[in-house]
């Protein structure tokens, strides 16, 4: 295998002489389902080969990601940049990655961002909304996507506080 080819979980399994499922269990922290020797062998191969897990494949298999969309009304505003820094700090402590989308005080841009988030594999959304249209938010709620509103309330919308 050349340095330019990206290793797969299958490659690691072959090198370790174990099943793909065993490597998957190792990568998911299920070490109690294998011997210490097997775990050490897999760890050694991963270290030696500089294996990098394909997060897109993991997201596809699990049908979820560790990405949380943070949609700011205007990142140029001091409050928006400060809350984003705080949100990223909290998200990272729980293994999530905050992805900043700036609406730039434009409803059309916000709508495009929200459509993009809706069509992608985000774990949730944190929104400082410009919109006052509760149907926009209900679309996410109806598909069980966690959503948090910041600094704004939308009339005609029941959300947990």
Backbone as JSON, one array per atom type, in Angstrom:
{
  "sequence": "XXXXXXXXXXXXXXXXXXXXXXXXXXXXXXXXXXXXXXXXXXXXXXXXXXXXXXXXXXXXXXXXXXXXXXXXXXXXXXXXXXXXXXXXXXXXXXXXXXXXXXXXXXXXXXXXXXXXXXXXXXXXXXXXXXXXXXXXXXXXXXXXXXXXXXXXXXXXXXXXX",
  "N": [[0.85, -1.17, 0.0], [0.67, 2.16, -0.92], [1.89, 5.34, 0.32], [0.12, 7.25, -0.45], [-2.35, 6.13, -0.68], [-5.37, 5.82, 1.06], [-5.85, 4.14, 4.04], [-8.26, 1.63, 4.84], [-10.81, 0.38, 7.07], [-11.02, -2.26, 6.54], [-8.47, -2.83, 5.54], [-6.95, -2.51, 7.88], [-8.01, -4.59, 9.39], [-7.16, -6.82, 7.9], [-4.35, -6.57, 8.16], [-4.11, -6.95, 10.89], [-5.08, -9.44, 11.12], [-7.71, -10.01, 11.88], [-11.32, -9.78, 12.15], [-13.34, -7.41, 10.3], [-15.39, -6.48, 11.87], [-14.28, -6.75, 14.42], [-12.26, -4.8, 14.39], [-13.89, -2.59, 14.06], [-15.3, -2.67, 16.49], [-13.16, -2.13, 18.2], [-12.49, 0.51, 17.38], [-14.79, 1.78, 18.18], [-14.6, 1.72, 20.87], [-15.31, -0.58, 22.24], [-13.86, -2.43, 23.89], [-14.13, -4.46, 25.69], [-15.09, -6.58, 24.32], [-13.14, -8.07, 23.18], [-9.92, -9.66, 23.33], [-7.2, -8.49, 25.4], [-4.76, -8.68, 24.1], [-5.53, -8.7, 21.39], [-6.65, -6.14, 21.17], [-4.37, -4.58, 21.67], [-2.79, -5.32, 19.47], [-4.28, -4.3, 17.32], [-4.24, -1.58, 18.0], [-1.5, -1.05, 17.78], [-1.05, -1.44, 15.01], [-2.71, 0.54, 13.94], [-1.42, 2.82, 14.92], [1.16, 2.55, 13.77], [0.58, 2.7, 11.05], [-0.54, 5.14, 10.73], [-3.3, 5.36, 10.56], [-6.35, 6.89, 9.72], [-9.54, 7.42, 10.71], [-12.44, 7.15, 8.67], [-14.58, 9.54, 8.81], [-16.85, 10.27, 7.4], [-17.83, 7.85, 6.45], [-18.48, 6.63, 8.86], [-20.5, 8.34, 9.76], [-22.4, 7.89, 7.78], [-22.99, 5.19, 8.2], [-24.0, 5.25, 10.82], [-26.02, 7.02, 10.53], [-25.99, 9.56, 11.54], [-24.22, 12.44, 12.72], [-21.41, 14.09, 14.3], [-21.62, 16.73, 14.11], [-22.75, 19.99, 14.75], [-24.84, 22.46, 13.68], [-24.39, 25.91, 13.89], [-26.14, 28.64, 13.57], [-25.74, 31.88, 13.02], [-27.16, 35.14, 13.32], [-25.76, 37.39, 12.54], [-22.47, 37.37, 12.35], [-20.71, 39.41, 12.7], [-21.61, 40.9, 14.79], [-20.91, 41.51, 18.17], [-22.05, 39.89, 20.24], [-22.83, 37.57, 18.84], [-20.38, 36.41, 17.97], [-19.19, 35.9, 20.43], [-21.02, 34.14, 21.7], [-20.78, 32.0, 19.95], [-18.13, 31.14, 20.4], [-18.39, 30.23, 23.05], [-20.31, 28.2, 22.72], [-18.96, 26.39, 21.06], [-16.95, 25.57, 22.77], [-18.41, 24.19, 24.76], [-19.71, 22.22, 23.19], [-17.49, 20.78, 22.17], [-16.53, 19.59, 24.47], [-18.3, 17.56, 24.75], [-17.85, 15.97, 22.6], [-18.73, 16.94, 20.16], [-18.76, 18.93, 17.14], [-18.86, 22.26, 16.38], [-20.31, 23.99, 13.7], [-20.07, 26.9, 12.06], [-22.43, 29.02, 10.6], [-23.14, 31.91, 8.93], [-25.7, 34.19, 8.74], [-25.63, 36.78, 7.99], [-27.37, 38.88, 8.52], [-29.49, 38.5, 6.74], [-32.46, 37.32, 5.57], [-32.92, 35.59, 3.39], [-30.45, 34.37, 3.06], [-30.26, 33.1, 5.55], [-32.4, 31.28, 5.28], [-31.4, 29.68, 3.18], [-29.17, 28.57, 4.47], [-30.46, 27.1, 6.5], [-31.92, 25.25, 4.98], [-29.8, 23.84, 3.88], [-28.66, 22.72, 6.2], [-30.81, 21.15, 7.01], [-30.86, 19.27, 4.97], [-28.5, 17.93, 5.28], [-26.39, 15.85, 7.35], [-26.56, 16.67, 10.11], [-26.2, 16.71, 13.68], [-27.68, 18.37, 15.22], [-29.06, 21.7, 15.7], [-28.23, 25.03, 16.46], [-29.64, 28.05, 16.76], [-29.74, 31.46, 16.06], [-32.24, 33.11, 15.3], [-33.36, 34.96, 12.44], [-35.71, 34.78, 11.17], [-39.25, 34.88, 11.68], [-41.02, 32.99, 11.26], [-42.7, 30.32, 12.32], [-43.09, 27.85, 11.12], [-40.75, 27.22, 9.82], [-39.05, 26.42, 11.85], [-40.53, 24.34, 12.97], [-40.3, 22.4, 11.01], [-37.8, 21.25, 11.46], [-38.18, 20.29, 14.05], [-40.24, 18.45, 13.64], [-38.87, 16.42, 12.42], [-37.37, 15.38, 14.35], [-34.93, 16.66, 14.91], [-32.72, 18.02, 17.12], [-33.06, 21.32, 18.33], [-32.01, 24.53, 19.24], [-32.93, 27.71, 20.24], [-31.51, 30.92, 20.27], [-31.43, 33.95, 21.98], [-33.74, 34.93, 20.83], [-37.27, 34.79, 20.45], [-39.87, 32.93, 18.95], [-43.01, 33.64, 17.99], [-45.99, 31.71, 18.46], [-44.87, 29.22, 18.72], [-44.19, 26.33, 20.36], [-41.79, 25.32, 22.53], [-39.53, 23.41, 24.51], [-38.21, 24.72, 27.52]],
  "CA": [[0.0, 0.0, 0.0], [1.5, 3.36, -0.99], [1.55, 6.37, 1.3], [-0.95, 8.1, -0.96], [-3.62, 5.44, -0.56], [-5.92, 5.9, 2.4], [-6.2, 2.84, 4.61], [-9.64, 1.42, 5.25], [-11.0, -0.51, 8.2], [-10.74, -3.6, 5.99], [-7.01, -2.96, 5.49], [-6.48, -2.7, 9.26], [-8.43, -5.94, 9.78], [-6.25, -7.78, 7.23], [-3.03, -6.46, 8.77], [-4.19, -7.48, 12.26], [-5.6, -10.81, 11.02], [-8.97, -10.08, 12.63], [-12.46, -9.4, 11.31], [-13.68, -5.99, 10.22], [-16.23, -6.2, 13.05], [-13.39, -6.59, 15.58], [-11.64, -3.47, 14.27], [-14.97, -1.63, 14.32], [-15.51, -2.65, 17.95], [-12.02, -1.42, 18.79], [-12.64, 1.93, 17.08], [-15.94, 2.3, 18.92], [-14.32, 1.63, 22.3], [-15.91, -1.79, 22.81], [-12.69, -3.27, 24.15], [-14.53, -5.62, 26.5], [-15.53, -7.64, 23.41], [-11.95, -8.68, 22.57], [-8.82, -9.86, 24.29], [-6.24, -7.39, 25.53], [-3.75, -8.89, 23.05], [-6.11, -8.25, 20.12], [-6.76, -4.68, 21.23], [-3.02, -4.04, 21.54], [-2.35, -5.55, 18.09], [-4.98, -3.32, 16.48], [-3.71, -0.27, 18.36], [-0.14, -0.95, 17.22], [-1.17, -1.29, 13.56], [-3.28, 1.88, 13.69], [-0.35, 3.79, 15.19], [2.24, 2.39, 12.78], [0.12, 3.03, 9.69], [-1.17, 6.48, 10.75], [-4.68, 5.18, 10.1], [-7.31, 7.94, 10.08], [-10.89, 6.91, 10.53], [-13.25, 7.85, 7.69], [-15.75, 10.0, 9.57], [-18.02, 10.27, 6.51], [-18.35, 6.48, 6.44], [-19.09, 6.41, 10.18], [-21.75, 9.09, 9.76], [-23.33, 7.19, 6.89], [-23.42, 3.95, 8.85], [-24.78, 5.56, 12.01], [-27.08, 7.94, 10.13], [-25.89, 10.79, 12.32], [-22.85, 12.95, 12.78], [-21.09, 14.83, 15.52], [-21.63, 18.14, 13.71], [-23.9, 20.8, 15.16], [-24.87, 23.74, 12.96], [-24.63, 27.1, 14.69], [-26.52, 29.65, 12.6], [-25.73, 33.21, 13.63], [-27.84, 36.14, 12.51], [-24.7, 38.22, 11.97], [-21.28, 37.08, 13.15], [-20.01, 40.68, 12.97], [-22.08, 41.42, 16.07], [-20.1, 41.0, 19.27], [-22.76, 38.83, 20.93], [-22.8, 36.35, 18.03], [-19.06, 35.78, 18.01], [-18.95, 35.43, 21.79], [-21.79, 32.93, 21.98], [-20.22, 30.91, 19.17], [-16.96, 30.63, 21.11], [-18.89, 29.47, 24.2], [-20.99, 27.0, 22.22], [-17.93, 25.46, 20.57], [-16.29, 25.04, 23.96], [-19.31, 23.22, 25.37], [-19.89, 21.11, 22.25], [-16.28, 19.95, 22.08], [-16.44, 18.8, 25.7], [-19.19, 16.41, 24.59], [-17.48, 15.25, 21.38], [-19.37, 17.51, 18.98], [-18.05, 19.99, 16.43], [-19.74, 23.35, 15.96], [-20.07, 24.5, 12.36], [-20.66, 28.24, 12.02], [-23.06, 29.53, 9.38], [-23.47, 33.32, 9.17], [-26.8, 34.65, 7.9], [-25.28, 38.13, 7.57], [-28.59, 39.69, 8.67], [-30.25, 38.35, 5.52], [-33.41, 36.21, 5.69], [-32.72, 34.66, 2.29], [-29.24, 33.6, 3.4], [-30.63, 32.21, 6.65], [-33.23, 30.21, 4.73], [-30.52, 28.78, 2.44], [-28.39, 27.82, 5.47], [-31.34, 26.15, 7.17], [-32.19, 24.17, 4.02], [-28.58, 23.05, 3.8], [-28.58, 21.95, 7.45], [-31.89, 20.17, 6.98], [-30.53, 18.23, 3.99], [-27.24, 17.29, 5.64], [-26.46, 14.88, 8.43], [-26.19, 17.34, 11.35], [-26.75, 16.15, 14.91], [-28.59, 19.35, 15.78], [-28.89, 23.08, 15.24], [-28.34, 26.13, 17.41], [-30.06, 29.11, 15.84], [-30.1, 32.83, 16.45], [-33.03, 33.29, 14.09], [-33.91, 36.2, 11.89], [-37.07, 34.47, 10.78], [-40.31, 34.81, 12.69], [-41.91, 31.96, 10.73], [-42.6, 29.13, 13.16], [-43.07, 26.66, 10.27], [-39.35, 26.92, 9.51], [-38.51, 25.69, 13.01], [-41.3, 23.09, 13.1], [-39.76, 21.44, 10.04], [-36.72, 20.54, 12.15], [-38.76, 19.58, 15.2], [-41.02, 17.32, 13.13], [-37.95, 15.37, 12.02], [-36.6, 15.04, 15.56], [-33.61, 17.28, 14.99], [-32.66, 18.94, 18.26], [-32.86, 22.71, 17.95], [-31.96, 25.49, 20.34], [-33.01, 29.1, 19.78], [-30.73, 31.83, 21.1], [-31.63, 35.4, 21.94], [-34.96, 35.3, 20.11], [-38.43, 33.92, 20.57], [-40.73, 32.92, 17.78], [-44.41, 33.51, 18.41], [-46.72, 30.58, 17.92], [-44.0, 28.05, 18.7], [-44.01, 25.71, 21.68], [-40.53, 24.59, 22.68], [-39.13, 23.23, 25.91], [-37.28, 25.76, 28.0]],
  "C": [[0.9, 1.23, 0.0], [1.04, 4.37, 0.05], [0.38, 7.23, 0.85], [-2.32, 7.43, -0.89], [-4.09, 5.52, 0.89], [-6.33, 4.51, 2.87], [-7.67, 2.8, 4.99], [-9.66, 0.51, 6.47], [-10.71, -1.95, 7.77], [-9.23, -3.85, 5.93], [-6.44, -3.23, 6.89], [-6.81, -4.11, 9.72], [-7.5, -7.0, 9.17], [-4.87, -7.77, 7.89], [-3.0, -7.08, 10.17], [-4.66, -8.94, 12.28], [-6.82, -11.01, 11.94], [-10.11, -9.66, 11.69], [-12.64, -7.87, 11.3], [-14.51, -5.6, 11.44], [-15.37, -5.98, 14.29], [-12.72, -5.22, 15.55], [-12.68, -2.4, 14.57], [-15.24, -1.52, 15.83], [-14.39, -1.89, 18.65], [-12.18, 0.1, 18.6], [-13.79, 2.59, 17.84], [-15.8, 2.12, 20.43], [-14.91, 0.41, 22.99], [-14.81, -2.83, 23.09], [-13.01, -4.5, 24.99], [-14.98, -6.79, 25.62], [-14.36, -8.27, 22.65], [-10.88, -8.84, 23.63], [-7.93, -8.62, 24.32], [-5.19, -7.47, 24.42], [-4.27, -8.4, 21.69], [-6.21, -6.73, 20.08], [-5.39, -4.04, 21.04], [-2.48, -4.19, 20.11], [-2.98, -4.52, 17.15], [-4.43, -1.92, 16.74], [-2.34, -0.05, 17.72], [-0.2, -0.71, 15.71], [-1.72, 0.09, 13.2], [-2.21, 2.95, 13.88], [0.72, 3.74, 14.11], [1.83, 2.84, 11.38], [-0.47, 4.44, 9.59], [-2.6, 6.44, 10.22], [-5.55, 6.34, 10.61], [-8.69, 7.42, 9.73], [-11.66, 7.78, 9.54], [-14.56, 8.28, 8.36], [-17.0, 10.05, 8.7], [-18.66, 8.88, 6.47], [-19.05, 6.16, 7.76], [-20.45, 7.1, 10.23], [-22.81, 8.4, 8.9], [-23.87, 5.94, 7.56], [-24.33, 4.22, 10.04], [-25.97, 6.46, 11.73], [-27.15, 9.16, 11.04], [-24.42, 11.2, 12.37], [-22.59, 13.58, 14.14], [-21.01, 16.32, 15.22], [-22.91, 18.81, 14.16], [-23.8, 22.13, 14.42], [-25.18, 24.86, 13.95], [-24.88, 28.22, 13.69], [-26.66, 30.99, 13.31], [-26.44, 34.2, 12.72], [-26.84, 37.07, 11.83], [-23.46, 38.07, 12.84], [-20.47, 38.34, 13.43], [-20.46, 41.31, 14.28], [-21.31, 40.73, 17.2], [-20.77, 39.8, 19.95], [-22.67, 37.51, 20.16], [-21.46, 35.66, 18.09], [-18.76, 35.23, 19.39], [-19.76, 34.17, 22.1], [-21.27, 31.76, 21.16], [-19.01, 30.31, 19.87], [-17.39, 29.78, 22.31], [-19.53, 28.16, 23.78], [-19.97, 25.95, 21.78], [-17.21, 24.81, 21.74], [-17.13, 23.94, 24.61], [-19.49, 21.99, 24.46], [-18.67, 20.19, 22.23], [-16.09, 19.1, 23.32], [-17.3, 17.54, 25.62], [-18.95, 15.66, 23.27], [-18.16, 15.74, 20.12], [-18.52, 18.62, 18.39], [-19.08, 21.03, 15.99], [-19.34, 23.87, 14.6], [-20.82, 25.83, 12.24], [-21.19, 28.57, 10.63], [-23.55, 30.94, 9.7], [-24.56, 33.76, 8.2], [-26.58, 36.07, 7.39], [-26.5, 39.05, 7.53], [-29.49, 39.64, 7.44], [-31.14, 37.12, 5.63], [-33.22, 35.15, 4.6], [-31.5, 33.77, 2.55], [-29.53, 32.62, 4.53], [-31.44, 31.03, 6.14], [-32.36, 29.2, 3.98], [-29.67, 27.94, 3.41], [-29.25, 26.74, 6.13], [-31.7, 24.98, 6.25], [-30.98, 23.25, 3.91], [-28.43, 22.16, 5.03], [-29.61, 20.84, 7.45], [-31.53, 18.98, 6.08], [-29.23, 17.5, 4.28], [-27.45, 16.42, 6.88], [-26.03, 15.5, 9.77], [-26.88, 16.69, 12.54], [-27.76, 17.09, 15.54], [-28.29, 20.73, 15.23], [-29.08, 24.04, 16.41], [-28.53, 27.37, 16.56], [-30.35, 30.41, 16.56], [-30.93, 33.34, 15.26], [-33.32, 34.74, 13.73], [-35.39, 35.99, 11.6], [-38.02, 34.54, 11.97], [-41.34, 33.75, 12.29], [-41.72, 30.66, 11.51], [-42.56, 27.84, 12.33], [-41.65, 26.25, 9.91], [-38.75, 26.06, 10.62], [-39.23, 24.35, 13.17], [-40.8, 22.0, 12.16], [-38.66, 20.61, 10.69], [-37.28, 19.7, 13.29], [-39.53, 18.35, 14.75], [-40.15, 16.16, 12.67], [-36.95, 15.05, 13.13], [-35.17, 15.54, 15.56], [-33.61, 18.24, 16.17], [-32.34, 20.36, 17.78], [-32.92, 23.59, 19.19], [-32.03, 26.88, 19.72], [-32.27, 29.98, 20.78], [-31.19, 33.26, 20.88], [-32.9, 35.85, 21.22], [-36.07, 34.31, 20.49], [-39.23, 34.02, 19.28], [-42.15, 32.67, 18.26], [-45.02, 32.28, 17.77], [-45.88, 29.31, 17.85], [-43.79, 27.57, 20.12], [-42.72, 24.92, 21.69], [-40.24, 24.45, 24.17], [-38.14, 24.32, 26.29], [-36.32, 25.16, 28.97]]
}
